[in-house]
Each structure stands twice: as structure tokens, then as C-alpha cells.
Amino acid sequence: MSRESEAEQPGEALPGSTLPGVLPEALRAELVAFRRDLHMHPELGNQEFRTTAALKTRLEKAGLVPRVLGIGTGLVCDIGVEGGGEWSGGPGMLALRADIDALPIPDTKADCAYRSTVPDRAHACGHDVHTTVVLGAGLVLAELHREGRLPRPVRLIFQPAEEVLPGGAPDAIECGVLDGVRKIVGVHCDPKVDAGRIGLRHGAITSACDRLEVTLDGPGEHTARPHLTTDLVVAAARVATDVPAVVARRVDARSGLAVTWGRLETGHACNVIPQHAELSGTVRCLDLDAWRAAPDLVHAAIQEIADLHRAKPVVNYIRGVPPVVNDPAVTDLLRDAMTARLGADSVEDTQQSLGGEDFSWYLEHVPGAMARLGVKTPGDRTSRDLHQGDFDADESAITVGVELFTAAALLDALD
């Protein structure tokens, strides 16, 4: 039976008042406290031992059987599979994914009772919210299963190291988190979208993001005799300015392939041509095919510019993540779920961002979709962007995310 058969128009099936899986008030308060505890104790990628233990304890308290991933942090937990064992039959599971790591930056929020207690560590990308949302959805779905109202098993994935290129997703996949999964969904906090709303998009919603490190070497010389040597300052400057332009002219402009430098260092004295220069930056791309071609294009452009100035380059091109390309059917599942909970006006179309997300690796194996979860307090004009020390979230978004996921799990079972 399809979702569309339940209503006169797509997106109007099962209004929120009749769809089970609403977050109880007592659990709502507990989840806010859980999120604040995570926020106060942020852990970097592959070091999320306290976070993993807290999740495991709470899931076990609910009678579930979470399994710590073989890499030492992160968990997977099945709901609706007797004994918590592997799902081995039927149409496969819907997976709900959260990332659990924090960033190596200081928490600069003032007058915040739950600001980070760990120096130079902060949940400045909302992973504490993502984690709490998936935990809350799992607890609600577990109760529905006990009541006999969960039609199909659901998997919770708590993934470590999203912020560490190429992300923790490949390791999690290697640990088997997608075994028995037929589709996967996730959310990412968006501080530009009001709490109570989500942003959705068919196709690519994030971009590819790689890291680039370049060294240039030459013999050095006195600045009085640049004609006798490699002028490494000029060479580095030309690599910085010309490589982005050259690369941009060798791909379709619609691919959005962009080389952007964040660091250039060379020299120590005003009258000495240096022997060594270093550049580092990122390569971002909107298009999957262009991303696959990017390493060869970037290497060739750097070599050409360096050769022109007689510098010797060494390029370290560090693969990051491909774009997150939302599957249209799974995107529509999230749209229907949000519409069922809060109405069609709670969903807005969103643009593709230039940010990277390792959720994309899951989509190399199964169809899935990511939604942008609004975390801005309506009417608040304060700018709190991701990866900034003062980032915070309107905690009502936790309820929105939980009920989005529980609705998605229930509607998915109608397919």
C-alpha cells in the first residue's frame, strides 16, 4: 500500500494528530538535558568515548541492545529485531543516522549554563542535536514496538568522526552499519532556518570537499639577484592566484569546482628569497563527476604554474567527501513525514551548500536523504553560524527532529 493511497493528495496522509510517535513531555525534557550534557562535554572524532557510553547506557535502559562499533566509538542499535540481532529478512530497514563528534574550537558563548567545559572543544556544528534527535526517535520507536505499533524494524546509527576527513562514515560502513539497510535518512542543523521548519532538496544538497596541501622549493638567493634563482615568493603567489583560475576553465562552469586557499607561508627576511613555501586550502565542487576528475586537474594546474617559475612542487591532495545527493523518493518521504507532523508550510526548498558532509558515503551504497533542521529561534536576528564558537540551537528543534524521524519510519512502512 502506498502513502499516496492514504490521502486525496500526496503529503496530506495521516495528519499529526492521528500519527503515533509524538514525543512525550517527560522525554522531551530528558532529551534537552541529554543534549546539554553532550554540549558541555564535547569530544573530537574517534575520541567520543564518553558520548558513546552515555548513548549505550540510555539505550540499554530502554531495553535495547546497542553495539559499539569495532573502531571503538559510535554505536548501531536495531529496533524491532528480536534480541537486538541482525536483521536478516523482509524488505530491509530504514536507518536513522547521527554524527557524534565535536570541533577543535573554543566555546565562546557568554552567560550559557551549558557551554563547553573542555578547553578548545565545542559542539559548534550541532552534532549534539543530531545525536539527541536520533536517540529520542529511537526511544519513541522502541515504545511503539513494545505496543505492537512499529510495522518494520529501524536502525539507529551513531557515527563518529564526521569532522575528520574523509569522515567516519567509511569506517562505520566497514563495520557493517548498512547491512540489512535499504534506505537512510539524516538531519543537519541549519541556523538560517527557523525552528519548526526543515529544508529539503532533490539531488545534491551539499558539495564535495577535499583538502589540498602544496609545498614549493627552490635554491633561494639574495633579493638583489632574482634572475639567478627561483623567485619562490612570486611562484607561490602565482600558484595561489592562477591555479584556481586555470582549474575553473577546465571544467563545466556549472560544476562549481573551486580551489580556495586558506594559508600561504614563505620567507623570513625582507632581503632573502626563500627556499621553501607552503600553501593549503580546499577544493569544493557541486558536481559528482567533476569531483571525481578534480585531483588530476588540480595536480596538472599546479605543476604547470610551478614549472613556469622553475619551482619544484609537491602536492598532497587529500580526498574528503563527495556531495550528498538526495534520492528523490526518500526526500519525498521526509517531506511527507514533516507535512504529517506540522503541515506543508513547515517544509521549505533549500539550496545546495558548499559545505561537505560524510553522510554522502552512505548514499554510495543505499538511497537516502538529508534534511536541513531549522535551529534558529523565530524572530531572533542574532547571527550564529556553524563552526563558530558562539553557535547554539533552539532546543525545540529536538522535538521537531524526533517527530520527523518517527513519522518517516511509520510512513516508510506503508511502501
C-alpha positions in Angstrom: 0.0 0.0 0.0 1.5 3.4 -1.0 1.5 6.5 1.1 -0.5 8.3 -1.6 -3.4 5.9 -1.3 -3.9 7.1 2.3 -5.0 10.6 1.3 -6.5 12.6 -1.6 -3.2 14.4 -2.3 0.4 13.4 -1.6 1.8 15.0 1.6 -1.6 15.0 3.4 -1.6 11.4 4.7 -2.0 10.7 8.3 -2.3 14.1 10.0 -0.1 14.5 13.0 -3.0 14.2 15.4 -3.5 10.6 14.3 0.0 9.5 13.5 1.7 7.9 16.5 5.2 8.6 17.6 4.7 12.0 19.2 7.4 12.9 21.8 6.1 12.7 25.3 6.6 15.8 27.5 8.7 13.9 30.1 11.0 12.5 27.4 11.2 16.0 25.8 12.7 17.4 29.0 15.1 14.5 29.3 16.4 14.9 25.8 17.1 18.6 26.3 19.1 17.7 29.4 20.9 15.0 27.4 21.8 17.4 24.7 23.1 19.9 27.2 25.3 17.3 28.8 26.8 16.4 25.4 27.3 20.1 24.7 29.2 20.5 28.0 31.4 17.5 27.2 32.4 17.7 23.5 34.8 15.1 22.1 36.7 15.1 18.9 36.5 12.5 16.2 37.4 8.9 17.2 37.6 10.1 20.8 33.9 10.1 21.6 34.2 7.5 24.4 32.0 9.4 27.0 29.4 10.2 24.3 29.3 6.5 23.2 29.0 5.3 26.8 26.1 7.8 27.5 24.2 6.6 24.5 24.8 3.0 25.2 23.6 3.4 28.8 20.4 5.2 27.8 19.6 2.7 25.0 20.1 -0.3 27.3 17.9 1.4 29.9 15.1 1.3 27.2 15.6 -2.4 26.8 17.6 -2.1 23.6 20.8 -3.9 22.6 23.2 -1.3 21.2 26.5 -2.5 19.7 29.7 -0.3 19.9 31.4 -0.2 16.5 34.6 -2.1 16.1 36.5 1.1 15.7 36.0 1.8 19.4 33.5 4.7 19.3 30.0 5.1 17.8 27.1 2.6 18.0 24.5 0.8 16.0 21.2 -0.2 17.5 18.2 -2.1 15.9 14.6 -1.6 17.0 12.1 -4.2 16.2 14.6 -7.0 15.8 14.1 -9.6 18.5 17.1 -9.9 20.8 18.8 -6.9 19.0 20.3 -9.3 16.5 21.0 -8.6 12.8 18.0 -8.1 10.6 18.1 -10.9 8.0 14.8 -10.9 6.2 12.0 -8.8 4.8 12.3 -5.6 2.8 15.1 -4.2 4.9 15.4 -1.4 7.4 15.2 2.4 7.4 18.3 3.8 9.1 18.4 7.0 11.1 22.0 8.4 11.3 23.6 10.9 13.6 27.2 12.1 13.9 28.5 12.4 17.4 31.9 14.3 17.3 32.7 17.9 18.1 35.1 20.6 16.8 38.5 21.7 18.0 37.5 25.3 18.6 36.7 27.2 21.9 33.1 27.7 23.0 32.7 31.5 23.2 29.1 31.7 24.3 28.6 34.1 27.3 26.1 33.5 30.1 25.3 30.0 28.9 24.9 27.4 31.7 25.7 24.5 29.4 28.7 25.9 27.5 31.6 23.6 26.9 33.7 22.6 29.9 36.5 21.3 27.7 39.1 23.9 26.6 39.2 24.4 22.8 36.4 21.9 22.2 32.9 22.8 21.2 29.7 21.3 19.6 29.7 24.1 17.1 28.2 22.1 14.2 25.1 20.8 16.0 26.2 17.2 16.3 24.9 17.1 19.9 21.4 18.0 18.5 21.7 15.4 15.7 22.7 12.7 18.3 19.9 13.7 20.6 17.3 13.6 17.8 18.2 10.1 16.8 18.3 8.9 20.4 14.9 10.4 21.0 13.4 8.9 17.9 14.9 5.5 18.9 13.3 5.7 22.3 9.9 6.6 20.9 10.1 3.9 18.3 11.1 1.3 20.8 8.0 2.1 22.8 5.9 1.8 19.7 7.5 -1.6 19.1 6.6 -2.7 22.6 3.0 -1.7 21.9 3.0 -3.6 18.6 2.7 -0.4 16.5 6.1 -0.4 14.7 5.5 -2.2 11.4 9.1 -2.5 10.3 12.5 -2.6 12.0 14.5 0.6 12.2 18.3 1.0 12.7 19.9 3.8 14.7 23.5 4.7 13.6 25.6 6.9 15.9 28.6 7.7 13.7 32.0 9.0 15.0 34.4 11.4 13.3 32.3 13.2 10.7 34.6 16.2 11.1 37.8 14.2 10.3 38.4 13.8 6.5 37.3 11.6 4.8 34.8 11.3 7.6 33.9 8.4 9.9 31.2 7.1 7.6 33.6 4.8 5.6 34.8 3.2 8.8 31.2 2.8 10.0 30.2 1.2 6.7 33.2 -1.2 7.0 31.8 -2.2 10.5 28.5 -3.3 8.8 26.1 -0.5 9.8 24.4 -0.7 6.4 23.9 -4.5 6.4 20.2 -5.0 6.1 19.5 -1.3 5.4 17.5 -0.3 2.3 17.4 3.5 2.9 18.9 6.0 5.2 18.0 9.5 6.5 19.7 12.2 8.5 19.4 15.8 9.5 21.8 18.7 9.8 21.3 21.8 11.8 20.7 24.9 9.8 21.0 28.2 11.8 19.4 30.1 8.9 16.1 28.1 9.1 13.6 28.8 11.9 13.0 26.0 14.4 9.8 24.2 13.5 10.8 24.0 9.8 13.1 21.9 7.7 14.7 22.5 4.3 14.7 19.8 1.6 16.1 19.4 -1.9 16.0 16.7 -4.6 19.5 15.9 -5.8 22.7 17.4 -4.4 22.2 19.3 -1.2 25.9 19.7 -0.1 29.1 19.8 -2.1 32.2 17.8 -2.3 35.1 19.0 -0.1 38.7 17.9 -0.4 41.9 19.3 1.3 44.9 20.5 -0.6 48.5 20.9 0.7 51.2 22.2 -1.6 55.0 22.8 -1.0 57.2 24.6 -3.4 61.0 24.5 -3.3 63.9 26.4 -4.9 67.5 27.2 -4.3 67.0 30.6 -2.6 69.1 33.7 -3.2 69.6 37.3 -2.2 66.8 39.6 -3.4 69.4 41.5 -5.4 69.7 38.6 -7.8 66.3 37.1 -8.5 67.3 36.4 -12.1 69.8 33.8 -10.9 67.3 31.7 -8.9 63.7 30.7 -8.5 61.8 33.6 -7.0 59.7 31.4 -4.7 57.6 34.3 -3.4 56.4 35.0 -6.9 56.0 31.3 -7.7 53.8 30.8 -4.5 51.8 33.9 -5.3 51.2 32.7 -8.9 50.1 29.2 -7.7 47.7 30.9 -5.3 46.1 33.2 -7.9 46.5 31.2 -11.1 45.6 27.7 -10.1 42.0 28.5 -9.2 41.6 30.3 -12.5 43.2 27.5 -14.6 41.1 24.8 -12.9 37.9 26.8 -13.3 38.5 26.9 -17.1 39.0 23.2 -17.4 35.6 22.1 -16.2 32.0 23.0 -16.9 31.3 26.2 -15.0 28.1 24.6 -13.7 30.1 22.1 -11.7 31.2 24.9 -9.3 34.7 23.4 -8.9 36.6 25.9 -6.7 40.1 25.9 -5.3 40.3 28.3 -2.3 43.4 28.9 -0.3 43.4 29.4 3.5 47.1 29.5 4.2 50.3 30.7 2.4 53.6 30.8 4.2 57.1 31.6 2.9 60.2 33.6 3.8 61.6 35.1 7.0 63.6 38.2 5.9 62.9 41.1 3.5 66.1 40.7 1.6 66.2 36.9 1.2 64.4 34.9 -1.5 63.2 31.8 0.4 63.9 28.2 -0.4 60.5 26.9 0.7 56.8 27.9 0.5 53.7 26.2 1.7 50.0 26.6 0.7 47.0 24.8 1.9 43.3 25.1 1.1 40.2 23.3 0.0 38.7 22.1 -3.3 35.0 22.2 -3.3 32.6 21.1 -6.1 28.9 20.9 -6.7 29.0 18.1 -9.2 29.9 14.4 -8.6 31.6 13.8 -12.0 33.7 16.9 -11.7 34.7 15.9 -8.2 36.0 12.6 -9.5 38.1 14.4 -12.1 39.4 17.2 -9.7 42.6 15.6 -8.4 44.1 15.2 -11.8 43.0 18.6 -12.9 44.4 20.3 -9.8 47.7 18.4 -9.9 48.2 19.3 -13.6 47.5 23.0 -13.0 49.9 23.3 -10.0 52.6 21.5 -12.0 52.2 23.9 -15.0 52.3 27.0 -12.9 55.3 25.8 -10.8 57.2 24.8 -13.9 56.7 28.2 -15.4 58.5 29.7 -12.4 61.1 26.9 -12.0 59.8 25.8 -8.6 59.6 22.2 -7.6 56.1 21.3 -6.3 54.9 18.5 -4.0 51.1 18.1 -4.0 49.3 16.3 -1.2 45.7 16.0 -2.4 43.6 14.7 0.5 40.3 13.2 -0.6 37.4 14.4 1.5 33.7 13.6 0.8 31.6 13.6 -2.3 28.4 15.7 -2.5 25.3 14.5 -0.6 22.9 13.6 -3.4 19.4 13.2 -2.0 17.3 10.5 -3.5 14.0 12.0 -4.7 11.8 9.2 -3.3 13.5 9.4 0.2 13.4 13.2 0.1 9.6 12.9 -0.6 9.4 10.5 2.4 10.8 13.2 4.7 8.6 15.8 3.1 5.5 13.7 3.7 6.6 13.0 7.3 7.1 16.7 8.1 3.9 17.6 6.4 2.1 15.0 8.5 3.5 16.5 11.7 3.5 20.2 11.2 1.8 20.8 7.8 3.1 21.6 4.3 4.2 25.1 5.3 6.8 23.6 7.6 8.9 22.4 4.7 10.9 24.9 2.5 13.0 24.3 -0.5 16.7 24.8 0.2 19.7 25.5 -2.0 22.8 23.3 -2.4 25.5 24.5 0.0 29.3 24.4 -0.5 29.7 22.6 2.8 30.8 19.0 2.9 29.1 16.1 4.8 30.3 12.5 5.1 26.6 11.3 5.0 27.4 11.2 1.3 29.4 7.9 1.7 26.2 6.1 2.8 24.5 7.2 -0.4 27.2 5.4 -2.4 25.6 2.2 -1.1 21.9 2.9 -0.4 19.4 5.6 -1.3 18.8 8.2 1.3 18.3 11.9 2.0 19.3 14.6 4.4 17.1 17.4 5.7 18.2 20.8 7.0 16.8 21.1 10.5 15.9 24.6 11.4 17.5 25.6 14.7 17.1 29.4 14.6 14.7 30.9 17.2 11.9 32.6 15.1 12.4 36.4 15.2 16.0 36.2 16.5 18.3 38.3 14.4 21.5 37.2 16.0 23.9 35.6 13.6 25.1 32.2 14.9 26.7 30.3 12.1 28.0 26.7 12.0 31.7 26.2 13.0 31.7 29.4 15.1 32.3 29.4 18.8 29.0 31.1 19.7 26.9 28.6 17.8 23.8 27.4 19.6 20.4 25.8 18.7 16.8 26.5 19.6 16.2 23.2 21.5 12.6 23.0 20.3 14.2 21.6 17.1 14.9 18.4 19.0 11.2 17.7 19.2 10.8 18.5 15.5 13.6 16.2 14.5 12.4 13.3 16.7 8.9 13.5 15.4 10.1 13.9 11.8 12.1 10.7 12.1 9.3 8.7 13.9 6.8 9.8 11.2 9.3 8.8 8.5 9.7 5.4 10.0 6.0 4.8 10.1 5.2 6.2 6.7 8.1 4.2 5.2 6.4 1.0 6.3 3.5 1.8 4.0 5.7 1.4 0.9 
